[in-house]
Amino acid sequence: MNLSIDAMLFDKNIPKTLRFKELLIRGLLNFSAIISISITLGIVYILSSEAFLFFSSGEVSLLEFFSSIEWQPVINKFGILPLLNSTLMTSFIAMLVAGPLGVFAAIYMSEYASNKFKSVIKPVLEILAGIPTIVYGYFALTFITPSLKTILGHDVVDVYNTASAGIAMGILIFPLIASMSEDALSAVPSGLRQAAYGLGATKLEVSTGIIVPSAISGIMAAFIVGLSRAVGETMIVALAAGAGSNFTFNPFKSAETMTGYIARISGGDIGYDTVDYNSIFAIGIFLFVITLVLNIISQKIIRRYREIYD
């Protein structure tokens, strides 16, 4: 049957039951799309309206918000740079951990592991992604930080530091990058592999010289998604990174991230509709924009480097 859905809905030769089912399915799909878009617009509206109250209070300007290196609400200092810097630091450390490990694991599962072993190892990786993030936070605090103190010295590493939080975040997003990268590698046509083997290439040469470049768009998209996940992570940084803003590039010092600040203030005793309280919405809309930009970059990368095979 080569009829389009619209033609089928108005074709009298099609049974009414089938037409009703198609109409029902289309209605449910349209409803789901409208709901998802409405929720997104609602989130943007709430964040924007509350952020407007923050900036219209007269106690902070956009210039100060984006240029000051002080975030001290007690004395009305609202410079986002310390929180942004620590957020980028933890995310960068997380990608240093998760990026290489994820790609290597994906190459192994796609090119080296047997189907039987792959059916075991992939669910195990997905279990790592399903562990509650608060568990990773305590893991960073009780295992990673003491290990860093033992290796680097107790005076070098603070109890709360961005390095421990970043490493724990890397372990968290490693399965995500590995799974997405493995899907991209597996999507490469087997004909490319067979042609390379026919020319005498080794498995390592095929994996690194043929398969990975052919799947680079999917791998880069996995990196962007992982970075977005790291930027938005809350509980790990709230527990392990620190609870006070600190504009530092030392990963072994305590520094509060944007999400950590939001978690601390929203769960504290700050009064509603105060400048301090409204500041979390200004940070929230800023995080939303960062995530949106990362998603746009991901889509552009996919379109730019996507390989189309017949």
C-alpha positions as CSV (number, residue, x, y, z in Angstrom):
1,M,0.0,0.0,0.0
2,N,1.7,3.2,-1.3
3,L,-0.9,5.7,-0.1
4,S,0.2,8.6,2.1
5,I,-1.3,8.9,5.5
6,D,-3.4,11.9,4.4
7,A,-4.7,10.0,1.3
8,M,-5.5,7.0,3.4
9,L,-7.5,9.0,5.9
10,F,-9.9,10.2,3.2
11,D,-9.9,7.0,1.0
12,K,-13.4,5.4,1.3
13,N,-11.9,2.1,0.4
14,I,-9.9,2.0,3.6
15,P,-11.9,0.5,6.5
16,K,-13.2,3.0,9.0
17,T,-11.5,1.2,11.9
18,L,-8.1,1.6,10.3
19,R,-8.8,5.3,9.5
20,F,-9.9,5.8,13.2
21,K,-6.7,4.2,14.5
22,E,-4.5,6.4,12.2
23,L,-6.4,9.5,13.3
24,L,-6.0,8.5,17.0
25,I,-2.3,7.8,16.6
26,R,-1.8,11.1,14.7
27,G,-3.7,12.9,17.4
28,L,-1.6,11.4,20.2
29,L,1.6,12.2,18.4
30,N,0.5,15.8,17.9
31,F,-0.6,16.1,21.5
32,S,2.8,14.8,22.7
33,A,4.6,17.3,20.5
34,I,2.5,20.2,21.8
35,I,3.0,19.1,25.4
36,S,6.7,18.9,25.1
37,I,6.9,22.3,23.4
38,S,4.6,23.9,25.9
39,I,6.6,22.6,28.8
40,T,9.8,24.0,27.3
41,L,8.1,27.4,26.7
42,G,6.8,27.3,30.2
43,I,10.2,26.7,31.7
44,V,11.7,29.6,29.6
45,Y,8.8,31.9,30.7
46,I,9.3,31.2,34.4
47,L,13.1,31.5,34.2
48,S,12.9,34.7,32.2
49,S,10.2,36.4,34.3
50,E,12.0,35.6,37.6
51,A,15.4,36.6,36.1
52,F,13.8,39.9,35.0
53,L,12.9,40.6,38.6
54,F,16.5,40.0,39.6
55,F,17.9,42.4,37.0
56,S,15.1,45.0,37.5
57,S,15.8,45.2,41.3
58,G,18.3,47.9,40.7
59,E,20.9,46.1,42.8
60,V,22.7,44.4,39.9
61,S,23.4,45.2,36.3
62,L,23.9,43.0,33.3
63,L,27.5,44.4,33.0
64,E,28.3,43.5,36.5
65,F,26.7,40.1,36.2
66,F,28.8,39.1,33.3
67,S,32.1,40.9,34.1
68,S,32.6,40.9,37.9
69,I,34.7,38.2,39.5
70,E,32.9,38.5,42.9
71,W,29.8,36.6,43.8
72,Q,28.9,37.7,47.3
73,P,25.1,38.1,47.7
74,V,25.6,39.3,51.3
75,I,27.2,42.5,50.1
76,N,25.2,42.6,46.8
77,K,28.0,41.4,44.6
78,F,26.6,39.3,41.8
79,G,29.3,38.5,39.3
80,I,28.7,35.2,37.5
81,L,32.3,34.6,36.5
82,P,33.4,32.6,39.7
83,L,30.5,30.3,39.4
84,L,30.9,30.0,35.6
85,N,34.6,29.3,35.9
86,S,34.2,26.5,38.4
87,T,31.4,25.0,36.3
88,L,33.6,25.0,33.2
89,M,36.5,23.5,35.3
90,T,34.5,20.6,36.6
91,S,33.0,20.0,33.1
92,F,36.5,20.1,31.5
93,I,37.9,17.6,34.0
94,A,34.9,15.4,33.5
95,M,35.4,15.4,29.7
96,L,39.1,14.6,30.2
97,V,38.0,11.5,32.1
98,A,34.9,10.4,30.1
99,G,36.0,11.4,26.6
100,P,38.9,9.1,26.0
101,L,37.5,6.3,28.1
102,G,34.2,6.5,26.3
103,V,35.7,6.4,22.9
104,F,38.1,3.5,23.8
105,A,35.2,1.5,25.3
106,A,33.1,2.2,22.2
107,I,35.9,1.0,19.8
108,Y,36.4,-2.1,21.9
109,M,32.6,-3.0,22.0
110,S,32.2,-2.2,18.3
111,E,35.3,-3.8,16.8
112,Y,36.9,-6.2,19.3
113,A,34.3,-7.6,21.7
114,S,32.3,-10.7,20.8
115,N,28.6,-10.5,20.7
116,K,28.2,-12.5,23.8
117,F,30.6,-10.4,25.8
118,K,29.1,-7.2,24.4
119,S,25.7,-8.3,25.6
120,V,27.1,-8.4,29.1
121,I,29.4,-5.4,29.2
122,K,26.9,-2.9,27.7
123,P,24.3,-3.4,30.4
124,V,27.0,-3.1,33.0
125,L,28.0,0.3,31.6
126,E,24.4,1.4,31.6
127,I,24.1,0.5,35.3
128,L,26.9,3.1,36.0
129,A,24.7,5.7,34.3
130,G,21.7,4.6,36.4
131,I,23.4,5.1,39.8
132,P,22.0,8.1,41.7
133,T,24.2,11.1,41.3
134,I,24.2,11.7,45.1
135,V,26.1,8.4,45.4
136,Y,28.7,9.7,43.0
137,G,29.0,12.8,45.2
138,Y,29.7,10.8,48.3
139,F,32.0,8.6,46.3
140,A,34.0,11.7,45.3
141,L,34.0,13.0,48.9
142,T,35.0,9.8,50.6
143,F,37.2,8.0,48.0
144,I,38.4,10.3,45.3
145,T,39.4,13.2,47.5
146,P,41.3,11.1,50.1
147,S,43.1,9.4,47.2
148,L,44.1,12.7,45.7
149,K,45.3,13.8,49.2
150,T,47.4,10.7,49.5
151,I,49.0,11.1,46.1
152,L,49.4,14.9,46.0
153,G,49.6,15.8,49.7
154,H,47.1,16.9,52.3
155,D,48.1,20.5,52.1
156,V,47.6,20.6,48.3
157,V,44.1,19.2,48.0
158,D,41.2,20.7,49.9
159,V,38.5,18.5,51.3
160,Y,36.1,20.1,48.8
161,N,37.6,20.6,45.4
162,T,36.6,20.8,41.7
163,A,39.0,18.0,40.7
164,S,37.2,15.3,42.7
165,A,33.8,16.5,41.5
166,G,35.0,16.6,37.9
167,I,36.4,13.0,38.1
168,A,33.2,11.7,39.6
169,M,31.2,13.5,36.9
170,G,33.5,11.9,34.3
171,I,32.7,8.5,35.7
172,L,29.0,9.4,35.5
173,I,28.9,10.5,31.9
174,F,31.4,7.9,30.6
175,P,28.7,5.3,29.9
176,L,26.7,7.9,28.0
177,I,29.6,8.8,25.7
178,A,30.5,5.1,25.3
179,S,27.0,4.1,24.3
180,M,26.4,6.9,21.9
181,S,29.9,6.5,20.3
182,E,29.4,2.7,20.0
183,D,26.1,3.3,18.2
184,A,27.8,5.6,15.8
185,L,30.7,3.2,15.2
186,S,28.3,0.3,14.7
187,A,26.3,2.3,12.1
188,V,29.4,2.4,9.8
189,P,28.7,-0.1,6.9
190,S,30.5,-3.4,7.2
191,G,31.6,-3.0,3.6
192,L,34.1,-0.4,4.6
193,R,35.6,-2.8,7.1
194,Q,35.8,-5.6,4.6
195,A,37.4,-3.4,1.9
196,A,40.1,-2.3,4.3
197,Y,40.7,-5.9,5.5
198,G,40.9,-6.9,1.8
199,L,43.7,-4.3,1.3
200,G,45.7,-5.9,4.2
201,A,44.8,-3.4,7.0
202,T,45.0,-4.7,10.5
203,K,42.1,-4.4,13.0
204,L,43.7,-1.5,14.7
205,E,44.2,0.3,11.4
206,V,40.6,-0.3,10.4
207,S,39.3,0.8,13.8
208,T,41.3,4.1,14.0
209,G,41.8,4.9,10.4
210,I,38.5,3.9,8.8
211,I,35.7,3.4,11.4
212,V,36.4,6.3,13.8
213,P,36.8,8.9,11.0
214,S,33.6,7.6,9.4
215,A,31.7,8.0,12.7
216,I,33.3,11.2,13.8
217,S,30.0,13.2,13.6
218,G,28.3,10.8,16.0
219,I,31.3,10.7,18.3
220,M,31.5,14.5,18.4
221,A,27.8,14.7,19.1
222,A,28.3,12.3,22.0
223,F,31.0,14.6,23.4
224,I,28.6,17.6,23.2
225,V,25.8,15.7,24.9
226,G,28.2,14.5,27.6
227,L,29.4,18.1,28.1
228,S,25.8,19.3,28.4
229,R,25.2,16.6,31.0
230,A,28.3,17.7,32.9
231,V,27.4,21.4,32.9
232,G,24.0,20.7,34.3
233,E,25.1,18.2,36.9
234,T,24.0,19.2,40.5
235,M,24.4,16.8,43.3
236,I,28.0,15.8,42.7
237,V,29.3,19.3,42.7
238,A,27.0,20.3,45.5
239,L,28.6,17.7,47.7
240,A,32.2,17.5,46.5
241,A,33.1,20.8,44.9
242,G,32.4,23.3,47.7
243,A,29.8,25.7,49.0
244,G,31.4,29.1,48.5
245,S,32.3,31.1,45.3
246,N,36.0,31.2,44.5
247,F,37.5,32.5,41.3
248,T,40.4,30.1,41.0
249,F,42.0,28.0,38.3
250,N,43.4,25.5,40.8
251,P,41.3,22.3,40.5
252,F,42.3,21.2,44.0
253,K,40.7,24.2,45.7
254,S,37.1,24.6,46.8
255,A,34.8,26.4,44.4
256,E,31.1,26.5,44.0
257,T,29.5,25.9,40.6
258,M,26.3,27.4,39.2
259,T,24.2,24.3,39.8
260,G,25.7,23.9,43.3
261,Y,24.7,27.4,44.2
262,I,21.2,26.9,42.9
263,A,20.8,23.7,45.0
264,R,22.2,25.4,48.1
265,I,20.0,28.6,47.9
266,S,16.8,26.8,46.8
267,G,17.0,24.5,49.7
268,G,18.0,27.1,52.3
269,D,16.3,29.7,54.4
270,I,16.4,32.5,51.8
271,G,13.1,34.4,51.6
272,Y,11.0,34.2,48.5
273,D,11.1,37.1,46.1
274,T,14.4,38.5,47.5
275,V,17.4,39.4,45.3
276,D,19.3,36.3,46.6
277,Y,16.4,34.0,45.7
278,N,15.8,35.6,42.3
279,S,19.5,35.2,41.5
280,I,19.0,31.4,41.0
281,F,16.6,32.1,38.1
282,A,19.2,34.4,36.5
283,I,21.7,31.6,36.8
284,G,19.1,29.1,35.6
285,I,18.3,31.0,32.4
286,F,22.1,31.3,31.8
287,L,22.5,27.6,32.1
288,F,19.5,27.1,29.8
289,V,21.2,29.2,27.1
290,I,24.5,27.4,27.5
291,T,22.8,24.0,27.1
292,L,20.8,25.4,24.1
293,V,24.0,26.6,22.4
294,L,25.7,23.2,23.0
295,N,22.7,21.4,21.4
296,I,22.8,23.8,18.4
297,I,26.5,23.1,18.0
298,S,25.9,19.4,18.2
299,Q,23.3,19.6,15.4
300,K,25.6,21.7,13.2
301,I,28.4,19.2,13.8
302,I,26.2,16.3,12.8
303,R,25.1,18.0,9.7
304,R,28.6,19.2,8.8
305,Y,30.4,15.9,9.2
306,R,27.7,13.3,8.7
307,E,28.6,10.6,6.3
308,I,25.7,9.3,4.1
309,Y,26.0,5.8,2.8
310,D,23.9,4.2,0.1
